[in-house]
Amino acid sequence: MKFLLDAEQRLFGDTLHKLLAEAGTPAVIRDWAAGTREPGLALWRSLADAGVLAVAVPESAGGAGPLPVELVTAFHELGRHAVPGPYAETVAVAALLDRLDLLDGLGAVADDRLIGPAGEWSEGKWSEGVAEGRTVASLALPPAMPYALDADAADIVLLVDGDELRAGVPGEARSSLDPARRLFTVTGGDVLASGPAVRAAAEAAYDMGALACAAQLVGVGRALLDVSVAYATTRRQFGRPIGEFQAIKHHLANALVGLEYARPLVHGAALAHGSPDFPRDVSAAKVAASEAAYAVAKIALQVHGAIGYTDEYDPSLWIRKARALRSAWGSPAAHRARVIAALT
């Protein structure tokens, strides 16, 4: 499938790329990993002003969406610049609350209100907060996602426990392969909603989060390929650039092929949003994007040598993120199983 963005979608992606290129994301990533949140949250607000989160929130709740193609365009750039923070989780929570709000007979505690940090936000106002970048959210969906990403930086943490949606209470932090990703255990607090509709809403949220993660992976892979090609043209061995050696060329060509196969699957899944095929297509996209980005990360490390994993060298931030995102929002094996189940 040949997928082409229209002029407005290309402009959206180019605008985000320019914004992030000027933001100095490697320094933001290192600050986030060290526990200094303000630079990352300032970037969060700038991206929200550019519409990154608004495309995930329905117009009725103060957003501009849901616009899944624009969403994957945005998350491609987030991955390309390795932006830290629970962006996919916030998008998933927006989908979760939207799905529950559209279903009849589903209540929440405190007179159908979800209480935010100010103790005053209704569900609708909370959604507006997401669209405007005032609210950061995290989410745990066990057993597939037992931990909540960056729960210490989130304004609201949610936990889906079977057929119950609960306020999440963050517990112990777990380290990740990516130092800029802190995973927290979550226990259930107040029941915010219950019933079979919660499980269906959680499935919809999972699909949106997995789609966003797949787009991030393609962006991470693209950035690693670009920096590896650039390095291969300047690093000299035996009197010539290493990029002139056939073995290096083959590695980089294989990396490009993998990404070019994954990218249309991600956009195809975005186009399937709202159809019965959406979960299947999301899983296919997540498998392809996970494997492609992880393969590029390994090739990037081989091309760069040991310097590629040095903390002080920026590409190491992307290499580690590729490995962490490979299993985030469902491993390739789990998503392959979903595709097989949908086809049988």
C-alpha positions in Angstrom: 0.0 0.0 0.0 1.3 3.4 -0.9 0.2 5.9 1.7 0.6 9.7 1.1 -0.1 12.4 3.7 -2.0 15.4 2.5 -0.5 18.8 2.6 -1.9 19.7 6.0 -0.7 16.5 7.5 2.7 16.9 6.1 2.8 20.5 7.4 1.8 19.2 10.9 4.6 16.7 10.9 7.1 19.2 9.6 6.1 21.7 12.2 6.5 19.2 15.0 9.9 18.1 13.6 11.1 21.7 13.6 9.8 22.4 17.1 11.5 19.3 18.5 14.8 19.8 16.6 15.0 23.3 18.3 14.0 22.0 21.7 17.3 20.1 22.3 15.5 16.8 23.3 18.7 14.9 24.3 19.1 17.3 27.2 15.4 17.0 28.0 15.7 13.2 28.0 18.6 13.2 30.3 16.9 15.6 32.7 13.8 13.4 32.7 15.8 10.3 33.4 17.5 12.1 36.3 14.1 13.0 37.8 14.1 16.6 36.7 10.6 17.0 35.1 10.2 20.7 34.3 12.0 20.7 31.0 10.0 17.7 29.8 6.7 19.2 31.1 7.5 22.5 29.4 8.0 20.6 26.1 4.8 18.7 26.8 2.9 22.1 26.9 4.6 23.2 23.7 3.6 20.1 21.9 0.1 20.4 23.2 -0.1 23.9 21.9 0.9 22.5 18.5 -2.1 20.1 18.7 -0.4 16.8 19.5 -2.8 15.8 22.2 -5.9 17.6 20.8 -6.0 15.2 17.9 -6.7 12.3 20.4 -9.6 14.1 22.2 -13.1 14.4 20.6 -14.3 17.8 19.6 -17.2 17.4 22.1 -14.6 17.3 24.9 -12.6 20.2 23.8 -10.2 18.5 21.3 -9.9 18.3 17.6 -10.3 14.6 17.1 -10.1 11.8 17.1 -7.9 12.1 14.1 -5.9 8.9 14.0 -3.7 9.7 10.9 -2.7 13.0 12.5 -2.1 11.1 15.7 0.4 8.7 14.1 2.0 11.6 12.3 2.6 13.3 15.6 3.8 10.2 17.4 6.2 9.4 14.5 7.9 12.8 15.4 7.8 12.1 19.1 9.7 8.8 18.4 12.0 10.5 15.9 13.1 12.8 18.7 12.8 10.3 21.5 10.6 12.6 23.5 10.1 11.3 27.1 6.9 11.2 29.0 3.6 9.2 29.0 2.2 10.5 25.8 0.8 7.2 24.5 -0.6 6.5 28.0 -2.4 9.9 28.0 -3.8 9.2 24.5 -5.1 5.9 25.7 -6.7 7.4 28.8 -8.4 9.9 26.6 -9.8 7.1 24.5 -10.8 5.2 27.6 -12.8 8.1 29.1 -14.3 9.0 25.8 -15.6 5.4 25.3 -17.1 5.3 28.7 -18.7 8.7 28.4 -20.5 7.6 25.2 -22.0 4.5 26.9 -25.3 4.7 28.7 -25.8 3.6 32.3 -22.1 3.8 33.3 -21.6 5.9 36.4 -18.6 7.1 38.4 -18.1 8.0 42.0 -18.7 11.5 43.3 -21.7 12.2 41.1 -20.2 11.0 37.8 -17.1 13.0 38.3 -13.5 12.0 37.9 -11.5 13.9 40.4 -8.2 15.4 39.2 -5.4 17.0 41.3 -7.4 20.1 41.8 -10.3 18.1 43.1 -12.7 19.9 40.7 -12.4 18.5 37.2 -15.4 16.7 35.7 -14.7 14.1 33.0 -15.3 16.7 30.3 -13.1 19.3 31.9 -10.4 16.7 32.4 -10.5 15.9 28.7 -10.1 19.5 27.9 -7.1 19.5 30.2 -5.5 16.7 28.1 -6.2 18.5 24.9 -4.7 21.8 26.2 -1.7 20.1 27.7 -2.6 20.9 31.3 -3.0 17.3 32.3 -0.6 14.3 32.1 -2.1 10.8 32.6 -0.8 7.3 33.1 -2.5 4.0 32.9 -2.1 0.4 33.9 -4.0 -2.3 32.1 -3.0 -5.7 33.6 -2.1 -8.3 32.7 -0.8 -6.9 29.4 0.4 -3.7 31.0 0.9 -4.2 34.8 2.9 -1.0 35.3 2.1 2.7 34.8 4.7 4.8 33.0 6.0 7.9 34.7 3.2 7.8 37.3 5.2 10.2 39.5 4.8 12.9 36.8 1.2 12.2 36.0 -1.7 14.3 37.3 -4.0 11.3 37.2 -3.3 7.6 37.2 -5.9 5.0 36.3 -6.1 1.2 36.7 -8.4 -1.2 35.0 -9.0 -4.1 37.3 -11.2 -6.6 35.4 -14.5 -4.8 34.9 -13.6 -2.0 37.2 -12.0 1.3 36.5 -10.1 2.5 39.6 -8.1 5.5 40.6 -4.5 4.2 40.5 -2.2 4.6 43.5 1.4 4.5 42.4 3.7 2.3 44.3 7.3 1.1 43.8 9.3 2.4 40.8 10.9 -0.2 38.5 13.9 0.5 36.2 13.5 0.2 32.5 16.0 -0.5 29.7 15.4 3.1 28.8 16.5 5.3 31.7 13.9 7.9 30.7 11.1 5.4 31.3 10.2 4.8 34.9 7.6 2.1 35.5 5.5 2.1 38.6 3.5 -0.6 40.3 -0.1 0.5 40.8 -2.8 -0.5 43.3 -6.4 0.2 43.0 -8.1 3.1 44.8 -11.6 4.4 44.5 -13.9 2.7 41.9 -14.7 5.2 39.2 -16.7 3.0 37.0 -17.7 -0.7 36.8 -19.4 -3.1 34.4 -18.7 -4.8 31.1 -18.4 -1.5 29.4 -15.2 -0.9 31.3 -13.5 -3.9 29.7 -14.6 -2.8 26.3 -13.3 0.7 26.9 -10.0 -0.7 28.1 -9.6 -2.7 24.9 -10.2 0.5 22.9 -7.7 2.3 25.0 -5.2 -0.5 24.5 -5.5 -0.3 20.8 -5.0 3.5 20.7 -1.9 3.2 23.0 -0.5 0.4 20.9 -1.0 2.4 17.7 0.7 5.5 19.2 3.6 3.3 20.4 4.0 1.7 16.9 4.2 5.2 15.3 6.9 6.1 17.9 8.9 3.0 17.1 8.9 3.9 13.4 10.1 7.4 14.3 12.8 6.0 16.6 14.0 3.6 13.8 14.1 6.4 11.3 16.2 8.6 13.5 18.7 5.7 14.2 18.9 4.9 10.5 19.6 8.6 9.6 22.4 9.0 12.2 23.9 5.6 11.3 24.1 6.6 7.6 25.6 9.9 8.5 28.2 8.2 10.7 29.0 5.7 8.1 29.9 8.4 5.6 32.3 10.1 8.0 33.9 7.3 10.0 36.9 6.1 8.0 38.6 2.7 8.2 41.4 1.3 5.9 41.5 4.7 4.3 37.9 5.0 3.2 34.5 5.7 4.8 33.0 2.6 6.3 29.8 3.3 4.4 31.6 2.2 1.2 32.0 -1.4 2.5 29.3 -3.7 1.1 28.5 -5.3 4.5 27.6 -1.9 6.0 25.6 -1.0 2.9 23.6 -4.3 3.2 22.9 -3.7 6.9 21.6 -0.2 6.3 19.6 -1.2 3.3 17.9 -4.0 5.4 17.1 -1.4 8.1 15.4 0.8 5.5 13.4 -2.0 4.1 12.1 -3.0 7.5 11.0 0.6 8.3 9.4 1.0 4.8 7.3 -2.1 5.4 6.3 -1.0 8.9 5.3 2.6 8.1 2.3 1.8 5.8 1.0 -0.8 8.3 1.0 1.9 10.9 -0.9 4.4 8.6 -3.2 1.6 7.5 -4.1 0.8 11.0 -4.9 4.5 11.5 -7.2 4.5 8.5 -9.0 1.4 10.0 -9.9 3.3 13.2 -13.6 2.8 14.0 -13.8 -0.4 11.9 -13.9 -4.0 13.2 -10.5 -4.6 11.7 -8.8 -1.9 13.8 -7.5 -4.2 16.6 -6.1 -6.6 14.1 -4.4 -3.9 12.0 -3.0 -2.2 15.1 -1.4 -5.5 16.2 0.0 -6.1 12.7 1.5 -2.6 12.8 2.9 -3.0 16.3 4.6 -6.2 15.3 6.2 -4.7 12.2 7.2 -1.5 13.9 8.7 -3.3 16.9 10.8 -5.6 14.9 11.9 -3.0 12.4 12.9 -0.4 15.1 14.7 -3.1 17.1 16.6 -4.3 14.1 17.7 -0.8 13.2 18.8 -0.3 16.8 21.0 -3.4 16.6 22.4 -2.3 13.2 23.0 1.2 14.5 25.0 -0.3 17.4 27.0 -2.4 15.0 27.8 0.5 12.7 28.8 2.8 15.5 30.6 0.2 17.6 30.9 0.6 21.3 30.5 4.4 21.2 26.8 3.7 20.2 26.0 2.6 23.7 28.0 5.3 25.5 25.9 7.4 27.8 27.4 10.6 26.6 26.6 9.8 22.9 23.1 10.9 21.9 22.2 7.9 19.7 22.4 5.6 22.8 19.2 7.3 24.0 17.4 6.1 20.9 18.9 2.7 20.9 17.7 2.1 24.5 14.2 3.5 23.7 13.8 1.2 20.7 14.4 -1.9 23.0 12.0 -0.6 25.6 9.2 0.3 23.2 9.5 -3.1 21.5 7.7 -4.7 24.4 5.7 -1.7 25.6 2.0 -1.9 24.8 2.3 -5.6 24.0 5.2 -7.7 22.8 5.5 -8.8 19.2 4.5 -12.3 20.3 1.3 -11.1 22.0 0.3 -9.0 19.0 1.1 -11.9 16.6 -1.3 -14.0 18.6 -4.0 -11.3 18.2 -3.5 -11.2 14.5 -3.7 -15.0 14.2 -6.8 -15.0 16.4 -8.5 -12.4 14.1 -7.7 -14.4 11.0 -8.9 -17.8 12.3 
